[in-house]
Amino acid sequence: MANTASPSTAKRVDWAGLGWLLLFFWYFSGVTQVLLMFSGTTGFAGFRNALFLSTLWLVPVLLWPRATRATAAVIGLVLWAASLVGLSYFGIYGQEFSQSVIFVMFESNTAEAGEYFSQYFNIWLMLGLLLYTVGAVLLWKRLRPVTLPLRSRLPIAVLLLAANLVLPFYKQMVTQERNFADAAEKVQQRMEPAVPWQLVVGYRQYRQQLDNMQTLLAQNASLPPLQNLQDSSGDAPRTLVLVLGESTTREHMHLYGYNRDTTPNLDALAASDKSLTVFRDVVSPRPYTIEVMQQILTFGNEQHPDRFLTDPSLINLMKQAGYKTFWITNQQTMTKRNTMLTTFSQQTDAPVYLNNQRSQNASQYDDVVLAPFDKALLDPAQKKLIIVHLLGTHMDYRYRYPDNYQHFTDRQGVPTALNDEQVKTYNFYDNAVRYNDYVVSSLIKRYSATTPNGFLLYLSDHGEDVYSSGKHDRLGRNEGAPTRPMYTIPFLLWTSPSWQAAHPRDLQAMANRPYSSSHLIHTLSDLAGLSYDRYEPAKSLVNPLFVVAPRWIGDPYRQDGLHEFDLLPMDKAQRVQETASNGKGVPSKM
């Protein structure tokens, strides 16, 4: 019997069939991304990228429609197996799988892996994965061939490949003016939310950063020890704590005269506990975490920025002095930018990694450091250095605090020049500062509750300009256009009574000294009672021989890249704050 279908009917695209195909391929990436997005863990970008990348799997079924179900079954089986990893990880931790997770997995031994599996794999997770698998099978049963005219198949396949791979690469190379390697890395990061690229790209990035880290560790291990090291504290048991904050400017802290109540816990501690010293004029040499850490944890400074490669680090120093060293971090672990941080952590005896998020724009709260901090305090080692690295108030600020810290929601205390969206960001930051106040004060209280012999020092790596300066139009950090909020940081020291008695000094009289954190290793050495050939008392904030020196900021690798912080223009609000706290302790409540 002759085919009576009209030409228009024969050429009609089966949009429903195409939709089922796309839904099937998207399912394996999209379910996890939807859960992440609606749990508030991540934003919309992962969902969007997973949807776009899923269209790549349409290419083989459109080119060979007769084998649609068989081809989809093979691809689906691979995607299903790969997706179970990320979905299970979300079910256990509520986070997105990343290369940091791969690093922690390989750092764990078989016994630890078995403990994790037995502790977290339960009947509900198994039922959830089973239901997820049933959903995939039901979708597969709805698939049918989508036949396109032969002349259209190849152009559409090329278009899908170009839109997902070639165009993003072109935009990175041409529009963003990146080199080939950086453009390729950005394209790979875009692919990460989709399976199986989540595993493929993640493992590749893990191997690349691991190789870089091992090179740095080998270089560090070959460095000679510090000469003539002496410890004036003798053999007395002690615990020293260094808390490193993130992106917190003191100009948004009520403790330093800010008009909003962002630091209620630290305010109360400073008013009631004379063991807490609030240093009021400390700045960071650079507004970027890695570049700052290369100075404050080493002998590097703005004049000699590469000394982190050629001289021992703070961790090397403390281990040489007989300390057991701990590193507890809520920063991302194995990313390209954070390889140096992981290298520092791997120099310690007991690193703990708590943040395995793929993106900074994910909910990750600093209270996770409290339990491992308590555990480190109980460690029986006679001499301990515990370094705690917080995520602090790092952008995106709304992901830095839980819902019950949504304290600032209106325009009260906000610069009048800000529009509604800027006010939201401003409030997000102040809420993050208020939560950071809770975490830092909790660390101090938990430490003091152990009746320790030692001290706890807290400082932020750098500041942040959140519409705080000038015309209130700056957000974030820009070394090329520096403002004071980008560099002004909190610097707090809590000293135990026993340590103060053994190392008497009038810390309150030193609280207004102008200082750059680039010389932190000398201050920490002084506080710990350590001396050696490289130690310079003139660079110690708490030493009688301290010498006020220019505080250099900027890029030391650029010609004329350095500037004096104290020559930056000062806003009226900053002058009021400095007047309020000049020569005094904690400013009065505002």
C-alpha positions in Angstrom: 0.0 0.0 0.0 1.4 3.4 -0.9 2.6 5.8 1.8 0.0 8.5 2.0 1.9 10.8 4.5 2.3 14.3 3.3 5.7 15.8 2.8 5.1 18.2 5.7 4.2 15.3 8.0 7.3 13.3 7.0 9.6 16.2 7.8 8.0 17.1 11.1 10.4 17.0 14.0 9.5 14.6 16.8 10.0 17.2 19.6 8.5 15.0 22.3 10.9 12.2 21.4 13.8 14.7 21.4 12.7 15.9 24.8 12.7 12.4 26.3 16.2 11.8 24.9 17.5 15.0 26.4 15.8 14.4 29.8 17.3 10.9 29.9 20.9 12.1 29.3 20.4 15.1 31.6 19.0 12.9 34.4 22.3 11.5 35.4 23.9 15.0 36.0 20.7 17.0 36.7 19.3 15.1 39.7 22.4 15.9 41.8 22.6 19.5 40.6 18.9 20.1 41.4 19.5 18.7 44.9 22.5 20.9 45.4 20.7 24.0 44.1 17.5 23.5 46.1 19.5 22.7 49.3 21.2 26.1 49.0 24.6 24.4 48.6 25.3 25.8 45.2 23.8 28.3 42.7 22.3 27.9 39.3 25.5 27.7 37.3 26.1 24.0 37.9 22.5 23.1 36.9 22.9 25.2 33.7 26.2 23.7 32.7 25.0 20.2 33.3 22.0 20.8 31.1 24.1 22.2 28.2 26.7 19.5 28.5 24.0 16.8 28.4 23.1 17.8 24.8 26.4 16.3 23.7 25.0 12.8 24.1 22.3 13.6 21.5 24.9 13.5 18.8 25.3 9.7 18.4 21.5 9.0 18.7 20.7 11.7 16.1 23.4 10.4 13.7 22.3 6.8 14.0 18.6 6.8 15.0 18.0 3.1 14.3 20.3 2.3 17.2 18.8 4.9 19.6 17.8 2.6 22.5 20.9 0.5 22.3 23.2 3.5 22.1 21.3 5.3 24.9 21.6 2.2 27.1 25.4 2.0 26.7 25.9 5.7 27.3 23.3 5.7 30.1 25.0 2.8 31.9 28.3 4.7 31.9 26.6 7.9 33.1 24.7 6.1 35.7 27.8 4.4 37.2 29.6 7.7 37.2 26.7 9.6 38.7 26.4 7.3 41.7 29.6 8.7 43.0 28.5 12.3 43.1 24.9 11.5 44.2 26.2 9.3 47.1 28.6 12.0 48.2 25.8 14.5 48.3 23.6 12.0 50.2 26.3 11.6 52.8 27.9 15.1 53.1 25.4 17.4 51.4 28.2 18.7 49.2 29.3 18.5 45.5 32.0 15.9 44.5 35.3 17.5 43.4 39.0 16.9 43.0 39.4 17.8 46.6 37.4 14.7 47.5 39.7 12.6 45.3 42.7 14.0 47.2 41.2 13.2 50.6 40.3 9.7 49.4 43.8 8.9 48.3 45.1 10.4 51.6 43.0 8.0 53.6 44.1 4.5 54.3 42.0 1.4 53.8 40.9 1.2 57.4 39.7 4.8 57.3 37.8 4.2 54.1 36.1 1.2 55.6 35.1 3.2 58.7 33.6 5.9 56.5 31.7 3.4 54.5 30.3 1.5 57.5 29.4 4.8 59.3 27.6 6.6 56.4 26.2 3.9 54.1 22.8 3.2 55.4 19.5 1.7 54.3 18.0 5.1 53.4 21.0 6.0 51.1 20.7 2.5 49.5 16.9 3.0 48.9 17.5 6.5 47.5 20.1 5.1 45.0 17.7 2.3 44.1 14.8 4.7 43.4 17.2 6.9 41.4 18.1 3.8 39.3 14.5 2.9 38.7 13.9 6.4 37.5 16.7 6.0 34.9 15.2 2.7 33.6 11.7 4.2 33.3 13.1 7.1 31.3 15.0 4.8 29.0 11.8 2.9 28.3 10.3 6.1 27.0 13.0 6.6 24.4 12.3 6.3 20.7 14.3 7.1 17.5 14.2 10.7 16.4 14.8 10.7 12.6 16.0 13.9 11.0 16.6 14.4 7.3 20.0 13.1 6.4 21.2 16.5 5.3 20.4 17.9 8.7 22.0 15.3 11.0 25.7 16.2 10.5 25.2 20.0 10.8 23.2 19.6 14.0 25.8 17.3 15.4 28.6 19.8 14.5 26.5 22.6 16.0 26.1 20.8 19.4 29.8 20.0 19.6 30.7 23.6 18.7 28.3 25.1 21.1 29.5 23.0 24.0 33.3 22.8 23.4 34.5 25.1 20.6 32.6 28.3 21.4 33.4 28.3 25.1 37.1 27.8 24.3 37.0 30.6 21.7 35.4 32.9 24.2 38.1 32.2 26.8 40.9 32.7 24.2 39.5 35.8 22.4 37.1 37.5 24.7 38.9 36.8 28.0 42.3 37.0 26.3 43.6 33.8 28.1 46.4 31.6 26.9 45.7 28.1 25.6 46.3 26.3 28.9 44.2 28.7 31.0 41.4 28.6 28.4 41.4 24.8 28.4 41.2 24.8 32.2 38.2 27.1 32.2 36.4 25.0 29.7 37.1 21.9 31.8 35.8 23.6 34.9 32.6 24.4 33.0 32.3 20.7 32.2 32.7 19.5 35.8 29.1 19.6 36.9 28.2 17.0 34.3 29.0 13.3 34.4 31.3 11.6 33.6 33.4 14.7 33.3 33.0 15.3 37.0 35.3 12.3 37.6 37.5 12.6 34.5 38.3 16.4 34.9 38.4 16.0 38.7 41.0 13.2 38.5 43.1 15.1 36.0 43.1 18.2 38.1 44.0 16.2 41.2 47.0 14.6 39.4 48.2 18.0 38.1 47.9 19.7 41.4 49.4 16.7 43.3 52.5 16.8 41.0 52.9 20.5 41.6 52.5 20.0 45.4 55.0 17.2 45.5 57.5 19.3 43.7 57.1 22.1 46.3 57.3 19.6 49.1 60.4 18.0 47.8 62.0 21.5 47.4 60.9 22.3 51.0 62.3 19.1 52.4 65.8 19.9 50.9 66.1 23.2 52.7 68.7 23.4 55.5 67.5 23.9 59.1 67.6 27.2 60.8 70.9 27.9 62.6 71.4 28.4 66.3 67.7 27.7 67.2 67.0 28.3 70.9 63.8 27.9 72.9 63.7 30.1 76.0 60.5 28.4 77.2 62.4 25.2 78.0 60.6 21.9 78.2 57.3 23.2 79.7 54.3 21.6 78.0 52.5 24.1 75.8 49.9 24.5 73.0 50.1 27.4 70.6 47.2 28.3 68.2 47.3 30.3 65.0 43.9 31.1 63.5 43.9 32.4 59.9 40.8 34.2 58.8 39.7 35.0 55.2 38.6 38.3 53.5 37.6 40.0 56.8 38.3 43.7 57.0 38.4 45.2 60.5 36.4 48.1 59.2 33.2 46.0 59.3 33.9 44.8 62.9 32.2 46.6 65.8 35.2 45.6 67.9 37.1 48.1 65.8 34.5 50.9 65.9 32.2 49.9 63.1 28.6 51.2 63.6 26.9 47.8 63.2 26.8 45.1 65.9 28.8 42.6 64.0 31.0 41.3 66.8 28.9 40.8 69.9 31.0 37.8 71.2 34.4 39.4 70.7 33.2 42.6 72.2 32.1 40.8 75.3 35.4 38.9 75.5 37.5 42.0 75.1 35.5 43.8 77.8 35.7 41.0 80.3 38.9 39.2 79.6 42.2 41.1 80.0 44.0 38.2 78.4 42.7 39.3 75.0 44.7 42.0 73.3 43.1 43.8 70.2 45.8 45.1 68.0 44.4 48.1 66.1 46.7 49.0 63.2 47.7 45.8 61.4 47.6 45.5 57.6 48.1 42.8 55.0 50.8 43.2 52.3 48.6 41.9 49.6 44.8 41.4 49.0 45.1 37.7 47.8 45.2 34.6 50.0 48.0 32.6 48.4 50.3 35.6 48.0 49.7 36.6 51.6 50.3 33.1 52.9 53.6 32.9 51.1 54.7 35.8 53.3 53.0 35.4 56.7 53.9 31.7 56.9 57.5 32.2 55.7 60.4 34.7 55.7 59.1 36.2 52.5 58.0 39.8 52.4 57.3 42.5 49.8 61.0 43.1 49.2 61.9 39.4 49.1 58.7 37.6 47.9 60.4 34.4 46.8 61.9 33.4 50.2 59.0 31.0 50.7 60.9 28.8 48.2 64.4 29.2 49.6 63.9 29.5 53.3 62.2 27.3 56.0 58.5 28.0 56.7 56.9 28.6 60.0 55.9 24.9 60.1 59.5 23.9 59.5 60.6 26.2 62.3 58.1 24.8 64.8 58.9 21.2 63.9 62.6 21.9 64.3 61.8 23.3 67.7 60.1 20.0 68.7 56.4 20.9 68.2 53.8 18.5 66.8 52.0 20.5 64.1 48.3 20.4 63.2 46.5 22.0 60.2 42.7 22.2 60.3 41.3 23.9 57.2 37.9 24.8 55.9 39.4 26.1 52.7 39.2 24.2 49.4 41.9 21.6 49.2 43.1 20.6 45.7 42.4 23.5 43.4 45.0 25.3 41.2 44.9 28.4 43.4 45.0 26.4 46.6 47.9 24.1 45.8 50.3 26.3 47.9 47.9 26.1 50.8 47.8 22.3 50.6 51.6 22.3 50.4 51.8 24.2 53.7 49.2 21.8 55.2 51.2 18.7 54.1 54.3 20.1 55.9 52.4 19.5 59.2 52.1 16.3 61.1 48.3 16.1 61.2 46.4 17.9 58.4 42.6 17.8 58.5 40.6 18.8 55.4 37.0 19.8 55.8 36.0 21.6 52.6 35.7 19.5 49.5 33.4 21.8 47.6 34.1 22.2 43.9 33.2 25.9 43.9 33.6 28.7 46.4 30.0 29.7 45.7 28.7 26.8 47.9 27.4 26.8 51.5 30.3 25.9 53.8 30.3 27.0 57.4 33.3 27.4 59.6 31.9 25.7 62.7 33.1 22.4 61.1 36.6 23.3 62.5 35.4 23.2 66.1 35.3 19.4 66.6 38.8 18.7 65.1 40.1 21.6 67.0 38.9 20.1 70.3 40.5 16.8 69.2 43.8 18.5 68.6 43.7 20.2 72.0 43.4 16.8 73.6 46.4 15.4 71.7 49.0 14.2 74.3 52.0 15.8 72.6 53.9 18.0 75.0 54.5 20.9 72.5 51.8 21.6 69.9 51.2 24.2 67.2 47.6 24.1 65.9 46.9 26.1 62.7 43.2 26.7 61.9 42.4 28.1 58.5 38.9 29.5 58.2 36.8 30.3 55.1 35.8 33.4 57.0 33.9 36.0 55.0 35.1 34.9 51.5 32.8 35.9 48.6 30.0 34.8 47.9 29.2 36.1 51.4 25.7 34.6 51.6 27.2 31.1 51.6 29.3 31.9 54.7 26.7 31.7 57.4 23.6 29.7 58.2 20.0 31.0 58.1 19.9 31.8 61.8 22.7 34.4 61.3 20.5 36.4 58.9 20.8 39.4 61.3 21.1 42.4 59.0 18.3 42.7 56.5 17.5 46.4 56.0 19.2 49.7 55.3 20.0 50.7 58.8 23.7 51.5 59.1 24.2 51.1 55.3 25.7 53.9 53.2 22.9 55.8 51.6 24.5 55.7 48.1 23.9 52.0 47.7 21.1 50.6 45.5 18.9 47.7 46.6 21.2 44.9 45.2 24.2 46.5 46.8 22.4 46.7 50.1 21.8 42.9 49.9 25.5 42.3 49.3 26.4 44.7 52.1 24.1 42.9 54.5 25.4 39.5 53.4 28.9 40.5 54.3 28.0 41.9 57.7 26.1 38.7 58.5 29.2 36.7 57.5 31.3 38.9 59.8 28.8 38.3 62.6 29.1 34.5 62.1 32.9 34.8 61.9 32.7 36.5 65.3 30.9 33.4 66.7 33.5 31.0 65.2 36.6 33.0 66.3 35.2 33.6 69.8 34.3 29.9 70.1 37.8 28.9 69.3 39.2 31.3 72.0 36.7 30.0 74.6 37.4 26.3 73.8 41.1 27.0 74.0 40.9 28.9 77.2 38.6 26.2 78.8 41.5 23.7 78.6 43.6 25.9 80.9 46.4 25.9 78.4 49.9 27.1 78.6 50.3 29.2 75.5 48.6 31.7 73.3 46.0 31.9 70.5 46.6 34.5 67.7 43.9 35.3 65.1 44.3 37.4 62.0 42.7 37.6 58.6 44.8 37.0 55.5 43.5 40.2 53.9 40.6 42.6 54.0 37.7 43.2 51.6 36.1 46.4 50.2 32.4 45.9 50.4 31.2 49.3 49.2 33.1 50.7 52.2 35.4 53.4 50.7 35.3 56.5 48.6 32.1 56.7 46.6 31.0 53.3 47.9 31.3 51.7 44.4 34.0 49.1 45.1 33.4 45.4 45.8 36.1 42.8 46.5 39.8 43.4 46.0 41.9 44.9 43.3 45.6 45.3 43.8 45.7 47.7 40.8 43.3 50.1 42.5 44.0 49.6 46.3 41.8 51.0 49.0 42.3 50.7 52.8 39.5 48.1 53.5 41.3 45.7 51.2 44.3 45.6 53.6 43.1 46.5 57.1 42.8 43.3 59.1 41.8 42.2 62.6 44.7 41.0 64.8 43.8 39.5 68.1 46.0 37.8 70.7 44.7 35.7 73.7 47.4 34.8 76.1 47.0 32.3 78.9 47.8 33.4 82.5 50.6 30.9 82.8 52.2 31.9 79.5 51.9 35.6 80.4 53.5 35.0 83.8 56.4 33.1 82.1 56.7 35.7 79.3 55.7 39.0 80.9 55.1 42.0 78.6 52.7 44.8 78.4 50.7 43.8 75.3 48.1 46.5 75.8 50.8 49.2 75.5 51.7 47.7 72.1 48.2 47.5 70.7 48.4 50.6 68.5 51.7 49.9 66.8 51.5 50.1 63.0 52.4 46.6 61.6 52.4 44.5 58.5 51.5 40.9 58.7 54.2 40.1 56.2 56.6 39.9 59.2 54.3 37.6 61.2 56.9 34.8 61.5 59.1 37.1 63.6 56.1 38.0 65.9 55.2 34.3 66.3 58.8 33.4 67.0 59.0 36.1 69.7 55.7 35.0 71.3 56.9 31.4 71.4 60.2 32.3 72.9 62.2 31.1 69.9 65.4 32.8 68.5 67.7 31.8 65.7 70.0 33.5 63.2 67.2 34.7 60.9 65.0 36.1 63.7 64.7 39.9 63.7 63.3 41.4 66.9 62.7 44.8 65.1 60.0 43.0 63.0 58.2 41.6 66.0 55.1 43.5 66.9 55.4 42.5 70.6 59.2 43.1 71.1 60.6 46.1 72.9 63.1 46.6 70.0 60.2 46.9 67.5 60.9 49.5 64.8 58.1 51.2 62.9 58.8 50.7 59.2 57.0 51.5 55.9 54.2 49.1 55.3 54.5 48.0 51.7 51.6 46.7 49.7 51.2 45.7 46.1 52.7 43.4 43.5 56.4 43.0 44.2 56.9 41.3 40.8 55.9 44.4 38.9 58.1 47.4 38.3 56.8 50.2 40.5 54.3 47.7 41.9 54.8 48.6 45.6 53.2 51.4 47.4 53.1 52.5 51.1 49.8 51.6 52.7 49.9 54.7 54.9 49.8 57.0 51.9 46.4 55.6 50.7 43.6 58.2 51.2 41.6 57.8 54.3 37.8 58.2 54.3 35.9 60.2 56.9 34.5 57.1 58.5 37.9 55.6 58.9 39.2 58.8 60.6 36.3 58.6 63.0 37.1 55.0 63.8 40.7 55.7 64.4 39.8 58.6 66.7 37.4 56.5 68.6 40.0 53.8 69.3 43.2 55.9 69.5 45.2 54.9 72.6 42.2 53.1 74.1 41.0 49.6 74.5 37.7 48.5 72.9 35.6 51.4 71.6 32.3 52.2 73.3 29.2 50.5 72.0 27.6 52.3 69.2 
